[in-house]
Amino acid sequence: MTATVRSAMRALDLIEFLSGETKGTSLSEAADRFSMPKSSTLMLLRTLVARGYVQRTETDLYVLTEEFRTGAFGWQGVPFASLAALAQPVMQSLSRALGESVIFGVMAAPGYARLLSKVISDEEIRWDSELGVQIPLYCTAVGRALLAPLSASERTAHLAAVPLKAVTPHTITDPARISSMLDEIAQQGYNIVMEEFALGGTGVAAPIVNVQGRPVAALNISCVTSRFHDKRAKVISAVMEGAHTISRSLPR
């Protein structure tokens, strides 16, 4: 009796093959590579796309997601790959509509968030962020979106876990003021962080919440500040709608 499962082996074969195809591969190329019927190859690829390991491009090529390639998920028992897969089409749509980059983040160590996925704007001047890095909760749009739905005691524990230092001249570091802002964010459903974490950048984020109202991630539109003011209302509306769409798509 063999100790391997053929379908699982084929899925792993595809992942390993795609890891070397940085520009992506077509369904026909993948099927030919492993001498499989197109129908079987398509089902395997669809499964990998649904779980967030592979992305289908607008030109019908299949590519290994940057998040999986760089190990940004962390594999901590939380379905980060599935979360990113749910968020990806929403993020792509938002980026195209607004001309800005879109970032997806989750809780990390106490006091920190981790950037999980991104869609970068096609604009010549655009905002970009490194995936996998930890960013402080207290002075970032992603971070405040994750903090706001929590209880007062949970917020306090996160804020106490890191030094509240000024990252830029605009960073708010007063705990009482941050607490008041989090109350406001919890009521309105979004937050704006303008140049508190990085000069020249403005983040507008909303939480992704499960059926219990717990934050599982945050959706952030990362704007070049000089472009933000003219599209402020549009960005706010878009990030809230996008967050609600992803939240409704979470498993019940």
C-alpha positions as CSV (number, residue, x, y, z in Angstrom):
1,M,0.0,0.0,0.0
2,T,1.4,3.4,-1.0
3,A,1.9,6.0,1.8
4,T,1.0,8.9,-0.6
5,V,-2.3,10.2,-1.9
6,R,-2.2,10.9,-5.6
7,S,-4.4,14.0,-5.6
8,A,-2.4,15.5,-2.8
9,M,0.8,14.8,-4.6
10,R,-0.5,16.4,-7.7
11,A,-1.5,19.6,-5.8
12,L,2.0,19.7,-4.3
13,D,3.6,19.1,-7.7
14,L,1.6,22.1,-9.1
15,I,2.7,24.3,-6.2
16,E,6.4,23.3,-6.7
17,F,6.1,23.9,-10.5
18,L,4.5,27.3,-10.1
19,S,7.2,28.3,-7.6
20,G,9.6,28.3,-10.6
21,E,7.2,30.0,-13.0
22,T,7.4,33.6,-11.8
23,K,5.4,34.9,-14.8
24,G,2.7,32.3,-14.4
25,T,1.5,29.4,-16.4
26,S,-1.6,28.6,-18.4
27,L,-4.0,25.7,-17.8
28,S,-2.8,24.0,-21.0
29,E,0.9,24.4,-19.9
30,A,0.2,22.9,-16.5
31,A,-1.8,20.0,-17.9
32,D,0.9,19.2,-20.4
33,R,3.6,19.5,-17.8
34,F,2.1,16.7,-15.7
35,S,0.3,14.8,-18.5
36,M,-3.1,15.3,-16.9
37,P,-6.5,16.0,-18.4
38,K,-7.3,19.7,-18.5
39,S,-10.5,19.1,-16.4
40,S,-8.5,17.5,-13.6
41,T,-5.8,20.2,-13.7
42,L,-8.4,22.9,-13.7
43,M,-10.1,21.5,-10.6
44,L,-6.7,21.3,-8.8
45,L,-5.9,24.9,-9.8
46,R,-9.3,26.1,-8.7
47,T,-8.8,24.5,-5.3
48,L,-5.4,26.2,-4.9
49,V,-6.9,29.5,-5.9
50,A,-9.8,29.1,-3.4
51,R,-7.3,28.4,-0.6
52,G,-5.2,31.4,-1.4
53,Y,-2.0,29.6,-2.6
54,V,-2.4,30.5,-6.2
55,Q,-3.9,33.5,-8.0
56,R,-5.5,33.6,-11.4
57,T,-4.5,36.7,-13.4
58,E,-6.7,38.7,-15.7
59,T,-4.8,37.0,-18.6
60,D,-5.8,33.6,-17.4
61,L,-2.4,32.6,-16.1
62,Y,-1.9,30.9,-12.7
63,V,0.8,32.3,-10.4
64,L,1.9,31.4,-6.9
65,T,0.7,34.2,-4.6
66,E,3.4,36.5,-3.3
67,E,2.2,35.9,0.2
68,F,2.7,32.2,0.0
69,R,6.0,32.6,-1.9
70,T,7.4,34.9,0.9
71,G,5.9,33.0,3.8
72,A,3.9,36.0,5.0
73,F,1.1,33.8,6.3
74,G,3.1,32.5,9.2
75,W,1.2,29.2,9.4
76,Q,0.0,29.8,13.0
77,G,-3.2,27.8,12.8
78,V,-5.3,30.7,11.5
79,P,-6.6,30.4,7.9
80,F,-4.6,33.4,6.7
81,A,-4.4,32.0,3.2
82,S,-8.2,31.6,2.9
83,L,-8.7,35.1,4.3
84,A,-6.3,36.5,1.7
85,A,-8.1,34.6,-1.0
86,L,-11.5,36.1,0.1
87,A,-10.0,39.6,0.2
88,Q,-8.1,39.5,-3.1
89,P,-10.9,40.2,-5.6
90,V,-12.2,43.0,-3.4
91,M,-8.8,44.5,-3.1
92,Q,-8.2,44.4,-6.8
93,S,-11.5,46.1,-7.5
94,L,-10.8,48.9,-4.9
95,S,-7.3,49.5,-6.3
96,R,-8.6,49.9,-9.9
97,A,-11.5,52.1,-8.8
98,L,-9.4,54.4,-6.6
99,G,-6.0,54.4,-8.2
100,E,-4.5,53.6,-4.8
101,S,-2.8,50.6,-3.1
102,V,-4.8,48.3,-0.9
103,I,-3.3,46.4,2.1
104,F,-4.7,43.6,4.1
105,G,-3.5,43.0,7.7
106,V,-4.0,40.8,10.7
107,M,-3.1,40.8,14.4
108,A,0.4,39.6,15.2
109,A,2.3,39.8,18.5
110,P,0.7,41.8,21.3
111,G,0.7,45.5,20.2
112,Y,1.4,44.7,16.5
113,A,-0.3,43.9,13.2
114,R,1.2,42.0,10.3
115,L,0.7,42.9,6.7
116,L,-0.6,39.8,4.9
117,S,-1.5,40.8,1.4
118,K,-1.5,43.8,-1.0
119,V,-2.6,45.1,-4.4
120,I,-0.3,47.9,-5.5
121,S,-1.7,50.8,-7.6
122,D,-0.7,51.2,-11.2
123,E,-0.1,54.9,-10.7
124,E,3.4,56.1,-11.3
125,I,3.6,57.6,-7.8
126,R,2.0,55.1,-5.4
127,W,2.3,53.6,-1.9
128,D,3.8,50.3,-1.3
129,S,4.4,48.2,1.9
130,E,6.6,45.2,2.7
131,L,4.6,42.1,3.4
132,G,5.2,40.0,6.5
133,V,6.5,42.9,8.6
134,Q,5.0,43.8,12.0
135,I,3.6,47.3,12.4
136,P,2.4,49.0,15.6
137,L,-1.3,49.0,16.3
138,Y,-1.4,52.4,18.0
139,C,-0.4,54.6,15.1
140,T,-1.4,52.8,11.9
141,A,-4.8,52.6,10.2
142,V,-4.7,48.8,10.0
143,G,-3.8,48.7,13.7
144,R,-6.5,51.0,14.9
145,A,-9.1,49.2,12.8
146,L,-8.1,45.9,14.5
147,L,-8.1,47.5,18.0
148,A,-11.4,49.4,17.8
149,P,-13.8,46.4,18.0
150,L,-12.0,45.0,21.0
151,S,-13.0,45.4,24.7
152,A,-11.4,48.2,26.7
153,S,-9.2,45.7,28.6
154,E,-8.0,44.1,25.4
155,R,-7.2,47.5,23.9
156,T,-5.3,48.5,27.0
157,A,-3.2,45.3,27.0
158,H,-2.2,45.9,23.4
159,L,-1.3,49.5,23.9
160,A,0.8,48.6,27.0
161,A,2.7,46.0,25.0
162,V,4.7,48.5,23.0
163,P,6.2,51.9,23.7
164,L,4.0,54.7,22.4
165,K,6.7,56.7,20.7
166,A,6.4,59.3,17.9
167,V,7.3,57.7,14.6
168,T,6.7,61.0,12.7
169,P,6.0,64.6,13.9
170,H,2.3,63.8,13.5
171,T,2.1,60.6,15.6
172,I,-0.4,60.6,18.4
173,T,1.1,59.0,21.5
174,D,-1.3,60.0,24.3
175,P,-3.1,56.8,25.6
176,A,-6.2,58.7,26.6
177,R,-6.5,60.4,23.2
178,I,-5.9,57.1,21.4
179,S,-8.6,55.4,23.5
180,S,-11.1,58.1,22.6
181,M,-10.2,57.7,19.0
182,L,-10.8,54.0,19.2
183,D,-14.3,54.6,20.6
184,E,-15.1,56.8,17.7
185,I,-13.7,54.3,15.2
186,A,-15.8,51.6,16.7
187,Q,-18.9,53.7,16.2
188,Q,-18.2,54.9,12.7
189,G,-16.6,51.7,11.3
190,Y,-13.4,53.2,9.8
191,N,-10.4,55.3,10.7
192,I,-8.0,57.6,8.9
193,V,-4.3,57.9,9.8
194,M,-2.6,60.7,8.1
195,E,1.2,60.7,8.1
196,E,1.4,59.3,11.7
197,F,3.4,56.2,10.6
198,A,5.0,57.4,7.4
199,L,5.3,60.9,6.0
200,G,3.5,61.3,2.7
201,G,1.1,58.5,3.3
202,T,-2.5,58.3,4.5
203,G,-4.2,55.1,5.4
204,V,-8.0,54.6,5.6
205,A,-8.9,51.2,7.2
206,A,-11.9,49.3,8.3
207,P,-12.1,46.0,10.3
208,I,-13.1,42.6,8.9
209,V,-15.2,41.0,11.6
210,N,-16.7,37.5,12.1
211,V,-20.2,36.7,13.2
212,Q,-19.3,37.4,16.8
213,G,-18.1,40.8,15.9
214,R,-14.5,40.0,16.6
215,P,-11.8,41.5,14.3
216,V,-10.1,38.9,12.2
217,A,-8.3,41.3,9.8
218,A,-8.3,44.9,8.5
219,L,-8.7,46.3,5.0
220,N,-6.6,49.4,4.3
221,I,-6.5,51.8,1.4
222,S,-3.0,53.3,1.3
223,C,-3.2,56.7,-0.3
224,V,-0.5,59.2,-1.3
225,T,-1.5,62.1,0.9
226,S,-1.4,64.7,-1.8
227,R,-4.2,62.7,-3.7
228,F,-6.3,61.8,-0.7
229,H,-8.1,65.0,0.0
230,D,-9.9,65.1,-3.3
231,K,-11.2,61.6,-3.0
232,R,-11.7,61.4,0.8
233,A,-15.4,60.6,0.8
234,K,-15.0,58.0,-2.0
235,V,-12.2,56.3,-0.2
236,I,-14.1,56.1,3.1
237,S,-17.2,54.7,1.4
238,A,-15.1,52.2,-0.6
239,V,-13.1,50.8,2.3
240,M,-16.3,50.3,4.4
241,E,-18.1,48.6,1.6
242,G,-15.1,46.4,0.9
243,A,-14.7,45.4,4.6
244,H,-18.4,44.6,4.8
245,T,-18.2,42.4,1.7
246,I,-15.3,40.4,3.0
247,S,-16.9,40.1,6.5
248,R,-20.1,38.7,4.9
249,S,-18.0,36.2,3.0
250,L,-16.4,34.7,6.1
251,P,-17.4,31.1,7.0
252,R,-20.3,31.0,9.4
